[in-house]
Amino acid sequence: MTTKNTGTEKPWGGRFSEATAASVEAFTASVHFDARLARHDITGSRAHARMLARQGLITETERDQILAGLTAIEDEITAGRFVFRPELEDVHMNIEHALVAKIGPAGEKLHTARSRNDQVALDLKLYLREEAGRFNDLLTDLQEALVALARRSMGIIMPGYTHMQRAQPVLASHHFLAYYEMFGRDRERFGDCARRLNVLPLGAAALAGTGLPIDRQSMAAELGFNAVSANSMDTVGDRDFAVEFASAALLAHLHLSRLAEELVLWASEEFRFITLADRFCTGSSIMPQKKNPDIPELIRGKTGRVLGNLVALATLLKGLPLTYNRDLQEDKEPIFDTVDTVSASLAMAAELLRHTECNRAAMAQATLGGFMTATDLADYLVRKNVPFRQAHAIVGRIVATCIEQGKELTDLSLAELRAAAPQIEADVFVTLSIEGSVASRLSEGGTAPARVETALRQAEERLGMVS
């Protein structure tokens, strides 16, 4: 018995006897967000069409018609003339429908040996591979801004903190280079992510592969993939690469958030460690004196949505049986939002840092309290052959005495110091100075000016900032 589909024709509509309900059309449509994959969808379709022709599954004439039609569609999309239709569900069916309308029966052959299941996996991998490269560029730009700020700040001493308590004096440049290292690890993570996702899914078809004589290796070579996937069932149900990308993006944004938190604190009157350019701040609608650090506050705040996107992806996958399930349609909006949010934050942070300056006087003033050279005094005693634990206890008692008397370590006389530890001699005052403390930190990775200058120079060379 022949039945008639009375609604809009679907490419899968032959089995159905009635049109899809309008409510279902609206609920299942994804083209309003997956249209951003159009360029990648066309790229994959070109490679697929060329492979089909090489394998004799379509003629060279049909291949050329398909390629010409895809180019015309791509031009329309680029020019903003292409109309994406929600009733065609997704970006793949919109492009295929337009192709058939342009070139006729040859367009209907493009989907030979291909499913939307492996097609969407390909599109998303092409998209994320490109974005991983773009993120590397954004992170490099941010590193350059940090290194430039470190260079401008070379020689400025500030308190280093643990538990948000003044701990030991450090060079401000050393502090900024800590973020350079963080974002360097982020670059490595996106590179690792790109390498793992660079495996071709096309050819897995719906879930079991295809009985037609395709050549996956040639498509992998054309599309720049290093390998083809080994298991068709894993391929169409896999979104590990999306979770990994979102995880790398979250770590990058967490680092941004830590940096933003310090910028907010440091720009306050309580710290006054930095000056943010007026162009990156806003005012108050009621308090005329206010200069608010809205940019770092927003960067800090946006971390929540990036975390939420990762949680959404992980939750999406946690209970899915093999292989493809329509749930996976929900992977794209979190990924797209993460890409947009993190890329905007990276670019904004780099621009902000290029117009940020350290307040040398405020940073120097902050180093004068908090007994920040107490560890240096303990190290001094160690060099006098006092066991470290004994030295620690001696200095602790000296600090307690200072607190009782309202003094700093440098306010004590040599006699007072020797009363606590007879090993102490007149050279101790060099050790107790802020400059002496910083200069003494000569271990690899330390804050001594010579070490920081070397690290700064190496960073500049890696980034190509020096000739």
Backbone hydrogen bonds, N-H to C=O, Kabsch-Sander energy under -0.5 kcal/mol:
donor,donor_aa,acceptor,acceptor_aa,energy
6,T,4,K,-0.8
13,G,10,K,-1.7
15,R,12,W,-0.9
16,F,13,G,-1.5
25,E,21,A,-2.4
26,A,22,A,-2.2
27,F,23,S,-2.2
28,T,24,V,-2.6
29,A,25,E,-1.2
30,S,89,E,-3.2
31,V,89,E,-1.6
33,F,30,S,-2.0
34,D,30,S,-3.1
35,A,31,V,-1.0
36,R,33,F,-1.1
37,L,34,D,-2.1
38,A,35,A,-2.0
41,D,37,L,-2.7
42,I,38,A,-2.4
43,T,39,R,-2.0
44,G,40,H,-2.4
45,S,41,D,-2.1
46,R,42,I,-2.3
47,A,43,T,-1.8
48,H,44,G,-2.2
49,A,45,S,-2.6
50,R,46,R,-2.3
51,M,47,A,-2.0
52,L,48,H,-2.6
53,A,49,A,-1.9
54,R,50,R,-2.2
55,Q,51,M,-2.1
56,G,53,A,-1.4
57,L,52,L,-2.7
58,I,52,L,-1.1
63,R,59,T,-2.5
64,D,60,E,-2.5
65,Q,61,T,-2.2
66,I,62,E,-2.6
67,L,63,R,-2.8
68,A,64,D,-2.4
69,G,65,Q,-2.5
70,L,66,I,-2.7
71,T,67,L,-2.0
72,A,68,A,-2.2
73,I,69,G,-2.3
74,E,70,L,-2.6
75,D,71,T,-2.4
76,E,72,A,-1.9
77,I,73,I,-2.5
78,T,74,E,-2.7
79,A,75,D,-2.2
80,G,76,E,-0.6
80,G,77,I,-1.0
81,R,76,E,-2.6
82,F,76,E,-1.2
84,F,82,F,-0.7
88,L,85,R,-1.8
89,E,86,P,-2.1
90,D,88,L,-2.4
94,N,90,D,-1.9
95,I,91,V,-2.0
96,E,92,H,-2.5
97,H,93,M,-2.6
98,A,94,N,-2.0
99,L,95,I,-2.4
100,V,96,E,-2.4
101,A,97,H,-2.0
102,K,98,A,-1.5
103,I,99,L,-2.8
104,G,100,V,-2.2
106,A,103,I,-0.6
107,G,104,G,-1.9
108,E,104,G,-0.6
108,E,105,P,-0.8
109,K,105,P,-0.5
109,K,106,A,-1.2
110,L,107,G,-0.9
112,T,109,K,-1.8
114,R,111,H,-1.7
119,Q,115,S,-2.1
120,V,116,R,-2.6
121,A,117,N,-1.0
122,L,118,D,-1.8
123,D,119,Q,-2.5
124,L,120,V,-2.6
125,K,121,A,-2.0
126,L,122,L,-2.8
127,Y,123,D,-2.4
128,L,124,L,-2.7
129,R,125,K,-2.5
130,E,126,L,-1.8
131,E,127,Y,-2.4
132,A,128,L,-2.6
133,G,129,R,-1.4
134,R,130,E,-1.9
135,F,131,E,-3.0
136,N,132,A,-1.8
137,D,133,G,-1.6
138,L,134,R,-2.4
139,L,135,F,-2.9
140,T,136,N,-2.2
141,D,137,D,-2.3
142,L,138,L,-2.1
143,Q,139,L,-2.6
144,E,140,T,-2.4
145,A,141,D,-1.9
146,L,142,L,-2.3
147,V,143,Q,-2.8
148,A,144,E,-2.5
149,L,145,A,-2.0
150,A,146,L,-2.5
151,R,147,V,-2.4
152,R,148,A,-2.3
153,S,149,L,-1.6
154,M,151,R,-1.1
156,I,153,S,-2.4
158,M,170,V,-3.0
160,G,168,Q,-2.8
162,T,165,Q,-1.9
165,Q,162,T,-2.4
167,A,160,G,-3.2
168,Q,160,G,-0.8
170,V,158,M,-2.9
172,A,156,I,-2.9
175,H,171,L,-1.6
176,F,172,A,-2.2
177,L,173,S,-2.2
178,A,174,H,-1.0
178,A,175,H,-0.7
179,Y,175,H,-0.9
179,Y,176,F,-0.6
180,Y,176,F,-1.4
181,E,177,L,-1.9
182,M,178,A,-1.8
183,F,179,Y,-2.6
184,G,180,Y,-1.4
185,R,181,E,-2.0
186,D,182,M,-1.7
187,R,183,F,-1.9
188,E,184,G,-1.9
189,R,185,R,-2.3
190,F,186,D,-2.3
191,G,187,R,-2.1
192,D,188,E,-2.7
193,C,189,R,-2.8
194,A,190,F,-2.5
195,R,191,G,-1.9
196,R,192,D,-2.1
197,L,193,C,-2.2
198,N,194,A,-0.7
199,V,197,L,-1.8
200,L,227,A,-3.2
204,A,201,P,-1.8
209,G,204,A,-2.5
214,I,212,L,-2.2
219,M,215,D,-1.2
220,A,216,R,-2.5
221,A,217,Q,-2.3
222,E,218,S,-2.2
223,L,219,M,-2.4
224,G,220,A,-0.6
224,G,221,A,-0.7
225,F,220,A,-2.7
226,N,198,N,-1.8
227,A,198,N,-0.8
229,S,200,L,-2.5
235,T,231,N,-2.3
236,V,232,S,-1.7
237,G,233,M,-1.2
238,D,234,D,-0.9
238,D,235,T,-0.7
242,A,239,R,-0.6
243,V,239,R,-2.0
244,E,240,D,-2.9
245,F,241,F,-2.0
246,A,242,A,-2.5
247,S,243,V,-2.4
248,A,244,E,-2.6
249,A,245,F,-2.5
250,L,246,A,-2.1
251,L,247,S,-2.3
252,A,248,A,-2.1
253,H,249,A,-2.2
254,L,250,L,-2.7
255,H,251,L,-2.1
256,L,252,A,-2.0
257,S,253,H,-2.5
258,R,254,L,-2.2
259,L,255,H,-2.2
260,A,256,L,-3.0
261,E,257,S,-2.5
262,E,258,R,-1.8
263,L,259,L,-2.2
264,V,260,A,-2.5
265,L,261,E,-2.3
266,W,262,E,-3.3
267,A,263,L,-1.7
268,S,265,L,-1.5
271,F,268,S,-0.7
272,R,268,S,-2.8
273,F,266,W,-1.3
274,I,266,W,-1.5
275,T,357,E,-2.5
277,A,355,H,-0.9
280,F,277,A,-2.0
281,C,278,D,-2.0
282,T,292,N,-1.8
284,S,287,M,-0.7
290,K,287,M,-1.6
292,N,282,T,-3.4
294,D,292,N,-1.8
295,I,280,F,-0.8
297,E,293,P,-1.8
298,L,294,D,-2.8
299,I,295,I,-2.3
300,R,296,P,-2.5
301,G,297,E,-2.4
302,K,298,L,-2.5
303,T,299,I,-0.6
303,T,300,R,-0.9
304,G,301,G,-1.3
306,V,302,K,-1.5
307,L,303,T,-2.5
308,G,304,G,-2.4
309,N,305,R,-2.2
310,L,306,V,-1.7
311,V,307,L,-2.4
312,A,308,G,-2.5
313,L,309,N,-2.2
314,A,310,L,-2.6
315,T,311,V,-2.6
316,L,312,A,-2.2
317,L,313,L,-1.6
318,K,314,A,-1.4
320,L,317,L,-1.5
328,L,325,N,-2.2
329,Q,326,R,-2.2
330,E,327,D,-2.6
331,D,328,L,-1.7
332,K,329,Q,-1.0
335,I,331,D,-1.3
336,F,332,K,-3.5
337,D,333,E,-2.5
338,T,334,P,-2.3
339,V,335,I,-2.7
340,D,336,F,-2.5
341,T,337,D,-2.8
342,V,338,T,-2.8
343,S,339,V,-2.0
344,A,340,D,-1.8
345,S,341,T,-2.2
346,L,342,V,-2.7
347,A,343,S,-2.1
348,M,344,A,-2.3
349,A,345,S,-2.6
350,A,346,L,-2.0
351,E,347,A,-1.9
352,L,348,M,-2.5
353,L,349,A,-2.5
354,R,350,A,-1.5
355,H,352,L,-1.4
356,T,353,L,-1.5
357,E,275,T,-1.7
359,N,273,F,-3.8
360,R,358,C,-1.0
363,M,359,N,-2.3
364,A,360,R,-2.6
365,Q,361,A,-2.5
366,A,362,A,-1.7
367,T,363,M,-0.7
367,T,364,A,-1.0
368,L,365,Q,-1.4
369,G,366,A,-0.6
374,A,371,F,-1.8
377,L,373,T,-1.8
378,A,374,A,-2.0
379,D,375,T,-2.6
380,Y,376,D,-2.3
381,L,377,L,-2.0
382,V,378,A,-2.0
383,R,379,D,-2.2
384,K,380,Y,-0.7
384,K,381,L,-0.7
385,N,382,V,-1.9
386,V,381,L,-2.2
391,A,387,P,-2.7
392,H,388,F,-3.1
393,A,389,R,-1.9
394,I,390,Q,-2.5
395,V,391,A,-2.5
396,G,392,H,-2.2
397,R,393,A,-1.9
398,I,394,I,-2.1
399,V,395,V,-2.7
400,A,396,G,-2.2
401,T,397,R,-2.2
402,C,398,I,-2.3
403,I,399,V,-2.4
404,E,400,A,-2.1
405,Q,401,T,-2.0
406,G,402,C,-1.0
406,G,403,I,-0.6
407,K,402,C,-2.7
411,D,408,E,-1.6
412,L,408,E,-0.5
412,L,409,L,-1.4
417,L,413,S,-2.1
418,R,414,L,-2.9
419,A,415,A,-1.7
420,A,416,E,-0.8
420,A,417,L,-0.8
421,A,417,L,-1.9
424,I,421,A,-2.0
428,V,425,E,-1.9
429,F,426,A,-1.3
430,V,427,D,-1.1
431,T,427,D,-1.0
432,L,428,V,-2.2
433,S,429,F,-0.6
433,S,430,V,-0.7
437,S,433,S,-2.3
438,V,434,I,-2.2
439,A,435,E,-2.6
440,S,436,G,-1.5
441,R,437,S,-0.6
441,R,438,V,-1.3
442,L,440,S,-2.4
446,G,443,S,-2.7
448,A,441,R,-2.2
452,V,448,A,-2.7
453,E,449,P,-2.8
454,T,450,A,-1.9
455,A,451,R,-2.5
456,L,452,V,-2.9
457,R,453,E,-2.5
458,Q,454,T,-2.5
459,A,455,A,-2.3
460,E,456,L,-2.5
461,E,457,R,-2.2
462,R,458,Q,-2.6
463,L,459,A,-2.1
464,G,461,E,-0.9
465,M,460,E,-3.3
466,V,460,E,-0.7
